[in-house]
Amino acid sequence: MTEGTKRVDILPGLKVSIVLKQDQRTGKLTEGIVRDILTKSATHPHGIKVRLESGLVGRVKIIHG
């Protein structure tokens, strides 16, 4: 399992755990499959922002591969 701070590590179809905007205070994780990568920069200190196949958007905390 890897942290989701590098864009190069994240590909559509990967299983990841993200933190939704409304869950940032609690750190509650939501699992899903990456549909789109929304962060344009190569890295982001809080995690790369993605859209899951479910339509939820959040920052990647764990990459399950």
ChimeraX attribute file (.defattr): number of C-alpha atoms within 10 A of each C-alpha:
attribute: neighborCount
match mode: 1-to-1
recipient: residues
	/A:1	9
	/A:2	14
	/A:3	17
	/A:4	24
	/A:5	21
	/A:6	17
	/A:7	20
	/A:8	10
	/A:9	15
	/A:10	22
	/A:11	17
	/A:12	14
	/A:13	14
	/A:14	16
	/A:15	17
	/A:16	26
	/A:17	23
	/A:18	31
	/A:19	24
	/A:20	18
	/A:21	12
	/A:22	10
	/A:23	13
	/A:24	13
	/A:25	9
	/A:26	8
	/A:27	13
	/A:28	12
	/A:29	18
	/A:30	18
	/A:31	16
	/A:32	19
	/A:33	21
	/A:34	24
	/A:35	18
	/A:36	17
	/A:37	17
	/A:38	14
	/A:39	15
	/A:40	10
	/A:41	9
	/A:42	11
	/A:43	15
	/A:44	16
	/A:45	8
	/A:46	13
	/A:47	20
	/A:48	26
	/A:49	23
	/A:50	25
	/A:51	20
	/A:52	24
	/A:53	14
	/A:54	11
	/A:55	13
	/A:56	16
	/A:57	21
	/A:58	23
	/A:59	26
	/A:60	29
	/A:61	22
	/A:62	19
	/A:63	19
	/A:64	14
	/A:65	13
